[in-house]
Every structure is written in C-alpha cells, then in structure tokens.
C-alpha cells in the first residue's frame, strides 16, 4: 500500500520514475481521493508536496481533494520538481509560467503535463 508521504519523498528527491510508479499505485488503490488520509509526518516540506500532488490528481480527475490539504501551506522557497529546470533556462521558464495551479500554489514548479498520465 502506497503512502502519500512516500510519493512526496520521491518528488523531493526528484526520483521521477519512482514518483510515477508510486502515483499510479496510489491512484489505483484510492479511486476516491477525498478519502486519502493525511500523511503521518510533521515535516512541513513533505506535507506541502503531498498536498500539492494530491490536489493535482484530484483536479485532473474532477474530484474533491481530501479536507486536510486545505490546512497545508506552501513551501518557504520555490522548488523545481525536475532537476533539469535548475540549469535549463527555457525549461525553468516553462515550469515557472505553466506549472499546474495546485503545484504553483505551494511554490512547486514542473511542466504543465507533469504526471499527467498517472
């Protein structure tokens, strides 16, 4: 069983292949995203990333996110979910301007189609 915090850890470590696999498993195990439990951590960074990813999936599936996501704030500093965005100027600009809204709201940046297939 995939925990939301495992998915958030993979995102923070920029292990995108692992993140994709975990996201697919999570979505298969939890078709109703509003029922996802809050991550079992007090780490504000993990909570913020977890909330952003869950809200992204909920938005794309036309579902309501879990209530716990409302109480989670943004990261203190911007974070690019693709390592290449830190060195590739055009990719960075794309991420900054077109990152999906649930990610941008929490200062996370990725291309507009990030985890779209999940």
MDTraj code that builds the backbone (N, CA, C; nanometers):
import mdtraj as md
import numpy as np

residues = "UNK UNK UNK UNK UNK UNK UNK UNK UNK UNK UNK UNK UNK UNK UNK UNK UNK UNK UNK UNK UNK UNK UNK UNK UNK UNK UNK UNK UNK UNK UNK UNK UNK UNK UNK UNK UNK UNK UNK UNK UNK UNK UNK UNK UNK UNK UNK UNK UNK UNK UNK UNK UNK UNK UNK UNK UNK UNK UNK UNK UNK UNK UNK UNK UNK UNK UNK UNK UNK UNK UNK UNK UNK UNK UNK UNK UNK UNK UNK UNK UNK UNK UNK UNK UNK UNK UNK UNK UNK UNK UNK UNK UNK UNK UNK UNK UNK UNK UNK UNK UNK UNK UNK UNK UNK UNK UNK UNK UNK UNK UNK UNK UNK UNK UNK UNK UNK UNK".split()
xyz = np.array([
    [0.0838, -0.1183, 0.0000],
    [0.0000, 0.0000, 0.0000],
    [0.0883, 0.1246, 0.0000],
    [0.0609, 0.2143, -0.0924],
    [0.1411, 0.3350, -0.1073],
    [0.0931, 0.4422, -0.0111],
    [0.1874, 0.5027, 0.0588],
    [0.1564, 0.6148, 0.1471],
    [0.1841, 0.7446, 0.0718],
    [0.1022, 0.8432, 0.0956],
    [0.1176, 0.9724, 0.0293],
    [0.2555, 1.0318, 0.0577],
    [0.3054, 1.0118, 0.1791],
    [0.4355, 1.0691, 0.2126],
    [0.5495, 1.0032, 0.1339],
    [0.5335, 0.8771, 0.0937],
    [0.6351, 0.8123, 0.0103],
    [0.6426, 0.8805, -0.1264],
    [0.5275, 0.9140, -0.1786],
    [0.5208, 0.9839, -0.3062],
    [0.5855, 1.1229, -0.2925],
    [0.5575, 1.1917, -0.1837],
    [0.6159, 1.3248, -0.1614],
    [0.7678, 1.3166, -0.1471],
    [0.8174, 1.2139, -0.0776],
    [0.9623, 1.1965, -0.0631],
    [1.0276, 1.1763, -0.1994],
    [0.9676, 1.0941, -0.2832],
    [1.0223, 1.0712, -0.4170],
    [1.0252, 1.2012, -0.4969],
    [0.9227, 1.2834, -0.4824],
    [0.9180, 1.4118, -0.5535],
    [1.0291, 1.5047, -0.5046],
    [1.0489, 1.5126, -0.3754],
    [1.1521, 1.5992, -0.3184],
    [1.2915, 1.5526, -0.3602],
    [1.3092, 1.4232, -0.3703],
    [1.4390, 1.3682, -0.4118],
    [1.4549, 1.3685, -0.5633],
    [1.3516, 1.4153, -0.6309],
    [1.3488, 1.4224, -0.7784],
    [1.3717, 1.2858, -0.8420],
    [1.3183, 1.1841, -0.7791],
    [1.3210, 1.0482, -0.8333],
    [1.1925, 1.0293, -0.9124],
    [1.1915, 1.0859, -1.0323],
    [1.0673, 1.0941, -1.1091],
    [1.0133, 0.9602, -1.1552],
    [1.0972, 0.8628, -1.1841],
    [1.0474, 0.7307, -1.2211],
    [0.9769, 0.6662, -1.1025],
    [1.0382, 0.6735, -0.9863],
    [0.9762, 0.6210, -0.8648],
    [0.8468, 0.6950, -0.8355],
    [0.8490, 0.8267, -0.8520],
    [0.7293, 0.9072, -0.8288],
    [0.6152, 0.8631, -0.9201],
    [0.6434, 0.8394, -1.0477],
    [0.5394, 0.7951, -1.1415],
    [0.4793, 0.6616, -1.1001],
    [0.5652, 0.5688, -1.0618],
    [0.5176, 0.4365, -1.0197],
    [0.4309, 0.4489, -0.8942],
    [0.4784, 0.5252, -0.7970],
    [0.4018, 0.5436, -0.6731],
    [0.2693, 0.6141, -0.6996],
    [0.2704, 0.7133, -0.7873],
    [0.1471, 0.7856, -0.8200],
    [0.0453, 0.6919, -0.8838],
    [0.0901, 0.6097, -0.9763],
    [-0.0018, 0.5155, -1.0409],
    [-0.0596, 0.4173, -0.9406],
    [0.0253, 0.3664, -0.8515],
    [-0.0228, 0.2732, -0.7494],
    [-0.1214, 0.3416, -0.6546],
    [-0.0884, 0.4618, -0.6119],
    [-0.1759, 0.5352, -0.5210],
    [-0.3131, 0.5585, -0.5837],
    [-0.3144, 0.5993, -0.7092],
    [-0.4415, 0.6264, -0.7766],
    [-0.5216, 0.4986, -0.7998],
    [-0.4541, 0.3895, -0.8203],
    [-0.5239, 0.2615, -0.8368],
    [-0.5830, 0.2147, -0.7028],
    [-0.5080, 0.2353, -0.5948],
    [-0.5520, 0.1917, -0.4621],
    [-0.6599, 0.2826, -0.4023],
    [-0.6610, 0.4092, -0.4442],
    [-0.7529, 0.5083, -0.3860],
    [-0.8281, 0.5814, -0.4968],
    [-0.9289, 0.5190, -0.5548],
    [-1.0026, 0.5871, -0.6618],
    [-1.0734, 0.7140, -0.6136],
    [-1.1141, 0.7176, -0.4870],
    [-1.1756, 0.8388, -0.4287],
    [-1.0685, 0.9132, -0.3499],
    [-1.0130, 1.0147, -0.4112],
    [-0.9018, 1.0865, -0.3489],
    [-0.9416, 1.1601, -0.2218],
    [-1.0667, 1.1951, -0.2090],
    [-1.1106, 1.2668, -0.0885],
    [-1.0960, 1.1810, 0.0374],
    [-1.0801, 1.0501, 0.0207],
    [-1.0649, 0.9595, 0.1351],
    [-0.9197, 0.9361, 0.1755],
    [-0.8259, 0.9946, 0.1025],
    [-0.6844, 0.9734, 0.1362],
    [-0.6543, 1.0300, 0.2744],
    [-0.5875, 0.9513, 0.3580],
    [-0.5526, 1.0034, 0.4909],
    [-0.4372, 1.1024, 0.4846],
    [-0.4322, 1.1885, 0.5842],
    [-0.3238, 1.2869, 0.5957],
    [-0.1935, 1.2118, 0.6180],
    [-0.0853, 1.2562, 0.5569],
    [0.0444, 1.1912, 0.5791],
    [0.0825, 1.1911, 0.7266],
    [0.1471, 1.0859, 0.7674],
    [0.1881, 1.0702, 0.9065],
    [0.3259, 1.1318, 0.9281],
    [0.3325, 1.2630, 0.9144],
    [0.4576, 1.3361, 0.9335],
    [0.4263, 1.4785, 0.9783],
    [0.5220, 1.5359, 1.0464],
    [0.5118, 1.6769, 1.0839],
    [0.6053, 1.7628, 0.9997],
    [0.6732, 1.7017, 0.9041],
    [0.7650, 1.7730, 0.8166],
    [0.6844, 1.8628, 0.7224],
    [0.6946, 1.9954, 0.7372],
    [0.6127, 2.0847, 0.6555],
    [0.6420, 2.0729, 0.5055],
    [0.7649, 2.0401, 0.4714],
    [0.8005, 2.0250, 0.3299],
    [0.7302, 1.9033, 0.2699],
    [0.7340, 1.7916, 0.3395],
    [0.6653, 1.6706, 0.2921],
    [0.5153, 1.6938, 0.2830],
    [0.4594, 1.7606, 0.3826],
    [0.3158, 1.7870, 0.3818],
    [0.2758, 1.8750, 0.2641],
    [0.3546, 1.9766, 0.2373],
    [0.3231, 2.0682, 0.1275],
    [0.3286, 1.9970, -0.0072],
    [0.4317, 1.9173, -0.0290],
    [0.4443, 1.8444, -0.1550],
    [0.3324, 1.7412, -0.1672],
    [0.3035, 1.6704, -0.0599],
    [0.1969, 1.5706, -0.0621],
    [0.0624, 1.6359, -0.0956],
    [0.0317, 1.7467, -0.0301],
    [-0.0950, 1.8159, -0.0553],
    [-0.1038, 1.8634, -0.1995],
    [0.0044, 1.9191, -0.2511],
    [0.0044, 1.9686, -0.3892],
    [-0.0193, 1.8554, -0.4885],
    [0.0479, 1.7428, -0.4690],
    [0.0311, 1.6302, -0.5615],
    [-0.1091, 1.5724, -0.5541],
    [-0.1620, 1.5570, -0.4347],
    [-0.2977, 1.5028, -0.4197],
    [-0.3992, 1.5980, -0.4831],
    [-0.3828, 1.7274, -0.4625],
    [-0.4740, 1.8238, -0.5249],
    [-0.4615, 1.8223, -0.6774],
    [-0.3407, 1.8025, -0.7280],
    [-0.3210, 1.7924, -0.8724],
    [-0.3988, 1.6735, -0.9286],
    [-0.3860, 1.5589, -0.8644],
    [-0.4582, 1.4405, -0.9119],
    [-0.6090, 1.4589, -0.8995],
    [-0.6530, 1.5198, -0.7905],
    [-0.7963, 1.5435, -0.7715],
    [-0.8504, 1.6370, -0.8799],
    [-0.7764, 1.7422, -0.9111],
    [-0.8185, 1.8360, -1.0146],
    [-0.8325, 1.7635, -1.1490],
    [-0.7345, 1.6838, -1.1825],
    [-0.7364, 1.6138, -1.3110],
    [-0.8439, 1.5062, -1.3180],
    [-0.8843, 1.4535, -1.2048],
    [-0.9893, 1.3510, -1.2023],
    [-1.1270, 1.4095, -1.1695],
    [-1.1335, 1.5407, -1.1625],
    [-1.2590, 1.6111, -1.1331],
    [-1.3196, 1.5604, -1.0024],
    [-1.2347, 1.5543, -0.9009],
    [-1.2762, 1.5111, -0.7674],
    [-1.2401, 1.6189, -0.6663],
    [-1.2991, 1.6087, -0.5505],
    [-1.2605, 1.6963, -0.4406],
    [-1.1372, 1.6371, -0.3728],
    [-1.0423, 1.7220, -0.3348],
    [-0.9262, 1.6712, -0.2600],
    [-0.9661, 1.6423, -0.1155],
    [-0.8837, 1.5706, -0.0426],
    [-0.9118, 1.5483, 0.0998],
    [-0.9130, 1.6811, 0.1750],
    [-0.9903, 1.6884, 0.2796],
    [-1.0020, 1.8131, 0.3567],
    [-0.8696, 1.8581, 0.4167],
    [-0.7832, 1.7651, 0.4518],
    [-0.6578, 1.8012, 0.5175],
    [-0.5682, 1.8880, 0.4298],
    [-0.5858, 1.8836, 0.2987],
    [-0.4984, 1.9624, 0.2110],
    [-0.5187, 2.1122, 0.2293],
    [-0.6386, 2.1528, 0.2708],
    [-0.6687, 2.2956, 0.2880],
    [-0.5808, 2.3613, 0.3938],
    [-0.5404, 2.2845, 0.4936],
    [-0.4637, 2.3399, 0.6053],
    [-0.3139, 2.3423, 0.5804],
    [-0.2704, 2.2924, 0.4664],
    [-0.1272, 2.2820, 0.4379],
    [-0.0829, 2.4022, 0.3542],
    [0.0186, 2.4706, 0.4017],
    [0.0674, 2.5898, 0.3328],
    [0.1736, 2.5584, 0.2285],
    [0.2261, 2.6647, 0.1658],
    [0.3278, 2.6476, 0.0619],
    [0.4670, 2.6248, 0.1215],
    [0.5581, 2.5848, 0.0366],
    [0.6984, 2.5747, 0.0749],
    [0.7525, 2.7140, 0.1039],
    [0.8567, 2.7220, 0.1817],
    [0.9155, 2.8529, 0.2116],
    [0.9953, 2.9063, 0.0931],
    [1.0473, 2.8165, 0.0092],
    [1.1235, 2.8562, -0.1096],
    [1.0729, 2.7790, -0.2301],
    [1.0832, 2.8354, -0.3490],
    [1.0417, 2.7628, -0.4703],
    [1.1224, 2.6338, -0.4864],
    [1.0576, 2.5320, -0.5413],
    [1.1230, 2.4032, -0.5641],
    [1.0822, 2.3506, -0.7010],
    [1.1814, 2.3158, -0.7821],
    [1.1562, 2.2613, -0.9150],
    [1.1585, 2.1095, -0.9075],
    [1.0498, 2.0483, -0.9522],
    [1.0369, 1.9032, -0.9444],
    [1.1202, 1.8287, -1.0488],
    [1.1698, 1.9000, -1.1479],
    [1.2618, 1.8415, -1.2451],
    [1.3997, 1.9014, -1.2217],
    [1.4979, 1.8186, -1.2011],
    [1.6328, 1.8664, -1.1767],
    [1.6837, 1.9518, -1.2923],
    [1.6478, 1.9148, -1.4143],
    [1.6953, 1.9888, -1.5320],
    [1.6483, 2.1342, -1.5314],
    [1.5392, 2.1633, -1.4644],
    [1.4879, 2.3007, -1.4610],
    [1.5799, 2.3945, -1.3847],
    [1.6659, 2.3408, -1.3031],
    [1.7594, 2.4261, -1.2292],
    [1.8718, 2.4770, -1.3174],
    [1.8975, 2.4082, -1.4305],
    [2.0070, 2.4504, -1.5171],
    [1.9635, 2.4889, -1.6589],
    [1.8452, 2.4501, -1.7006],
    [1.7978, 2.4811, -1.8359],
    [1.6999, 2.5977, -1.8303],
    [1.7445, 2.7118, -1.8810],
    [1.6692, 2.8367, -1.8683],
    [1.5277, 2.8273, -1.9269],
    [1.5128, 2.7698, -2.0439],
    [1.3797, 2.7630, -2.1069],
    [1.2860, 2.6682, -2.0319],
    [1.3389, 2.5568, -1.9869],
    [1.2568, 2.4646, -1.9090],
    [1.2143, 2.5300, -1.7779],
    [1.3053, 2.6013, -1.7170],
    [1.2739, 2.6715, -1.5925],
    [1.1620, 2.7735, -1.6155],
    [1.1727, 2.8503, -1.7226],
    [1.0692, 2.9492, -1.7536],
    [0.9349, 2.8823, -1.7805],
    [0.9375, 2.7714, -1.8528],
    [0.8136, 2.6963, -1.8779],
    [0.7508, 2.6513, -1.7466],
    [0.8322, 2.5962, -1.6586],
    [0.7815, 2.5498, -1.5290],
    [0.7258, 2.6657, -1.4463],
    [0.7946, 2.7771, -1.4469],
    [0.7500, 2.8918, -1.3668],
    [0.6184, 2.9494, -1.4174],
    [0.5972, 2.9463, -1.5470],
    [0.4776, 3.0100, -1.6029],
    [0.3615, 2.9142, -1.6269],
    [0.3903, 2.7842, -1.6438],
    [0.2830, 2.6925, -1.6818],
    [0.2671, 2.5720, -1.5888],
    [0.3311, 2.5758, -1.4768],
    [0.3151, 2.4675, -1.3798],
    [0.1678, 2.4581, -1.3399],
    [0.1154, 2.3371, -1.3219],
    [-0.0246, 2.3248, -1.2807],
    [-0.0526, 2.4026, -1.1516],
    [-0.1676, 2.4622, -1.1453],
    [-0.2047, 2.5519, -1.0347],
    [-0.1879, 2.4890, -0.8961],
    [-0.2290, 2.3637, -0.8723],
    [-0.2088, 2.3070, -0.7381],
    [-0.0613, 2.3024, -0.6970],
    [0.0273, 2.2887, -0.7928],
    [0.1694, 2.2888, -0.7613],
    [0.2186, 2.4310, -0.7370],
    [0.1846, 2.5217, -0.8291],
    [0.2283, 2.6620, -0.8172],
    [0.1848, 2.7238, -0.6851],
    [0.0641, 2.6916, -0.6434],
    [0.0112, 2.7493, -0.5186],
    [0.0994, 2.7164, -0.3982],
    [0.1713, 2.6055, -0.4080],
    [0.2593, 2.5652, -0.2979],
    [0.4072, 2.5832, -0.3318],
    [0.4331, 2.6656, -0.4340],
    [0.5688, 2.7020, -0.4770],
    [0.6476, 2.5832, -0.5314],
    [0.5763, 2.4910, -0.5951],
    [0.6370, 2.3782, -0.6653],
    [0.6235, 2.4048, -0.8147],
    [0.7266, 2.3734, -0.8896],
    [0.7246, 2.4037, -1.0320],
    [0.7628, 2.2815, -1.1144],
    [0.6830, 2.2575, -1.2184],
    [0.7027, 2.1454, -1.3099],
    [0.6374, 2.1818, -1.4423],
    [0.6658, 2.1073, -1.5483],
    [0.5992, 2.1337, -1.6763],
    [0.4483, 2.1127, -1.6641],
    [0.3708, 2.1715, -1.7529],
    [0.2247, 2.1636, -1.7428],
    [0.1694, 2.0202, -1.7485],
    [0.2407, 1.9303, -1.8109],
    [0.1915, 1.7920, -1.8214],
    [0.2554, 1.6984, -1.7180],
    [0.3106, 1.7526, -1.6144],
    [0.3787, 1.6738, -1.5098],
    [0.2830, 1.5709, -1.4516],
    [0.3206, 1.4451, -1.4546],
    [0.2431, 1.3312, -1.4026],
    [0.1036, 1.3215, -1.4630],
    [0.0880, 1.3716, -1.5829],
    [-0.0434, 1.3728, -1.6461],
    [-0.0979, 1.2336, -1.6744],
    [-0.0134, 1.1409, -1.7064],
    [-0.0581, 1.0073, -1.7399],
    [-0.0953, 0.9249, -1.6183],
    [-0.0610, 0.9702, -1.4995],
    [-0.0824, 0.8903, -1.3774],
    [-0.2284, 0.8768, -1.3423],
])
top = md.Topology()
chain = top.add_chain()
for i, resn in enumerate(residues, 1):
    res = top.add_residue(resn, chain, resSeq=i)
    for name in ("N", "CA", "C"):
        top.add_atom(name, md.element.get_by_symbol(name[0]), res)
traj = md.Trajectory(xyz[None], top)
